[in-house]
């Protein structure tokens, strides 16, 4: 079955205004969403992404260089990712369309393996 990745995007401070109780309820909603997909056999992997433990790696004029990151000039950052199995992009969109994160920011959905480099 085809796999789709959902990039969880949001402004860095999108969860900052939540009370501890709201933050807990939000976390529970995220976990429940993942549990439901796991029970259906559709969840492959999901994870948040660290902002404090990251580097940007580049090769410039044949020389490898790295810098602490992430470095982005955007108002939104990728805070995590979820890989699911779905029949097609439309079904993946519908599944991600029920994720509780959408009240904080968008989820970018892409099919995996489209460039011929699927492992």
Rosetta blueprint (number, residue, H / E / L):
1 X L
2 X L
3 X E
4 X E
5 X E
6 X E
7 X E
8 X E
9 X E
10 X E
11 X L
12 X L
13 X L
14 X L
15 X L
16 X L
17 X L
18 X L
19 X L
20 X H
21 X H
22 X H
23 X H
24 X H
25 X H
26 X H
27 X H
28 X H
29 X H
30 X H
31 X H
32 X H
33 X H
34 X H
35 X H
36 X H
37 X H
38 X H
39 X H
40 X L
41 X L
42 X L
43 X E
44 X E
45 X E
46 X E
47 X E
48 X E
49 X L
50 X L
51 X L
52 X L
53 X L
54 X L
55 X E
56 X E
57 X E
58 X E
59 X E
60 X E
61 X L
62 X L
63 X E
64 X E
65 X E
66 X E
67 X E
68 X E
69 X L
70 X L
71 X L
72 X L
73 X L
74 X L
75 X L
76 X L
77 X E
78 X E
79 X E
80 X E
81 X E
82 X E
83 X E
84 X E
85 X E
86 X L
87 X L
88 X L
89 X H
90 X H
91 X H
92 X H
93 X H
94 X H
95 X H
96 X H
97 X L
98 X L
99 X L
100 X H
101 X H
102 X H
103 X H
104 X L
105 X L
106 X L
107 X E
108 X E
109 X E
110 X E
111 X E
112 X L
113 X L
114 X L
115 X L
116 X L
117 X L
118 X L
119 X L
